[in-house]
Structures are given as structure tokens and as C-alpha cells.
Amino acid sequence: LSFTSYMTTWAEPFYYRNAGEIVTTSTPLVSETPVSLADLFFGTTGGCIGETCALALLIGGIFLVAVRVISPVTPLCFMLSIFSTGSLEGALASVLSGGLLLGAIFMATDYATTPITTKGRIIFGIGCGLVTMLIRRFGSMPEGVSYSILLMNILSPLIDRFTVPKAFGAASEQKGGKK
């Protein structure tokens, strides 16, 4: 977050003009030359770590769900909320480019900072997606995944407060502190 120019400048893979010459490109989110969905899916385009090969990230996510390390609720809600904000090709590009898959699968599912109920995880995932799209469309940066997760992590205790059911037989709070 602090050294973005150094962290977002890389060589484009498989393309050399002359021996010893490398071409650097911008992130696929702001690239002036269109990047195909296949290049984004298979990772044959330049980009930051976790931004280029959607296939590898999806395989990792499926493995984590299969061995019950993570719940698929938050990543699916995160991705669906991003997907539902645009046209079909633009929505696919939004899901496959940037750090969305990395953030949705590996960062937004952190045990310590995400809600504990399924309803809370749905709210958390949708909130992450909406904040990401707001930052991508109206912010000065092309990416918003890490910021959206940080902002929604701040709201996790509040989400838990409203989504965790009370235990059966628990005393209810009344005015004046008396029961």
C-alpha cells in the first residue's frame, strides 16, 4: 500500500522486443490495451501476485472448501456482488482481474476478522463487493479489494452483534436493568 509504483511495475510475460529488453505494463484493471478473459484466467498476462492466474486461485479455493478450511459463503457473496454490478464481459473481467479472487478466497475468509454466522458472512461478502466496486469506480486507485476487506473487518463486530442469535432461555434486557 505504501510503495505502489514499485509493487505494480512488472515485465509482461512472453514478450521481448530485442534481447535484453523488457516491456513493462500496467495492471489489467487500467490497461489501455484490452486483455482477453482467457489470458486473465490462465495467467498469461502481467500483473501483481494473485492478479494473473484465476485458475490457480480457484483450484486453491476449491481445495480449501473441500478440506473444510474455509466456508464458501463469503467468497461467493464477494464475487457475486462484484459480478452483478456490470455487463457480462465487464463483470467477468472485474472478477478475473485485480486481486479479487485472492482477496475473496484467502483474505476475506480469515477466522479472526470475519463474522461467525452464515448470515453475517453473507452481509460481509456483499459489503466487501460493494465497497470494492465503489473504490474501483470512484476512487483514485484501480484496485479496492484490500481496502474493502479492511473496512468490512472493522464492521465485523457490529455484524456479529446483529446476526448472532441469542441463546435459548437467555435473559432479555429491559429498561432499568431489572428482569
Sequence and secondary structure as in RCSB ss.txt:
>XXXX:A:sequence
LSFTSYMTTWAEPFYYRNAGEIVTTSTPLVSETPVSLADLFFGTTGGCIGETCALALLIGGIFLVAVRVISPVTP
LCFMLSIFSTGSLEGALASVLSGGLLLGAIFMATDYATTPITTKGRIIFGIGCGLVTMLIRRFGSMPEGVSYSIL
LMNILSPLIDRFTVPKAFGAASEQKGGKK
>XXXX:A:secstr
   HHHHT EE TT  SSTT   EE  TTT SS   HHHHHHT S  STTSS HHHHHHHHHHHHHTTSS SHHH
HHHHHHHHTTS HHHHHHHHHSTTHHHIIIIITT TTTS SSHHHHHHHHHHHHHHHHHHHHHSSSS  HHHHHH
HHHHHHHHHHHHHS   TT     GGG  
